[in-house]
Structures are given as structure tokens and as C-alpha cells.
Amino acid sequence: MLAAAPNYGMLPRNATEVLRGAAGKLERVLSERVPALRPVIRSDDRRRG
């Protein structure tokens, strides 16, 4: 991962940020590829606040 990010300031600060980023990416991919999941993902977003 360090080799892919030459500017170390752009790296996530901690594991929580890494996991949030991965979860967001997974949600986007799933909502694009599995249309039936879109309402489930949207309702979950409302609960997170």
C-alpha cells in the first residue's frame, strides 16, 4: 500500500478510516451490480445518521 501512495499524507490515519473506505466502496459496487440491494443499503444509510 505504501508503494501505491507516494504522498504519505494521503494515507488513511487509522484502521477505522480504512474500513470505512472499504465498506463505502463495497456498498457502491453492490448497489450498482445488485439492484435489489439498493433499498436495503439506502435504509441502512439513514440509520447511520
N, C-alpha and C positions, 0 to 999 in steps of 0.2 A: 504494500500500500504506500509506503514511503517513496518508493521509486516512481510511482504514478503521480505523486503530488510534490513537485519540486519546490513549491512555496509552502513551507511548513505552517504558515499562518492560516492556510486554507483547510487544514486537517480538523476534524471534529475534536472538541475539547475533552470529551469523555465517552465512555461506552454507551451512556444513555442517548446521547446525540446520534451515535452510530446506529443504535437500534431503532430510534425514531425515524431516521432517514430510510433505513431498510424497510420498516413497516409501511411508510408512506409510499415507497416505490412499489412494494408488493400490492398494496391496495390499488394503486393506479393501474398496474398491469392486470390484476384480476378484474377490475371494473371494465377495462377495455375488452378483455378476452372472454369474460363470462358475464354477459348482460344480466342474467338472472340474479347476480350478486349485487348489482348496483343499489337497489333499495336497502339491502342489509347494510352495506358499507355506509350509505348516507345516514341511516338511522343511528348507527354507531358513532358517527362524527358528531351528531347532535348531543349525544350523551357525554362526550369528552369535554364539550364546552367551549 
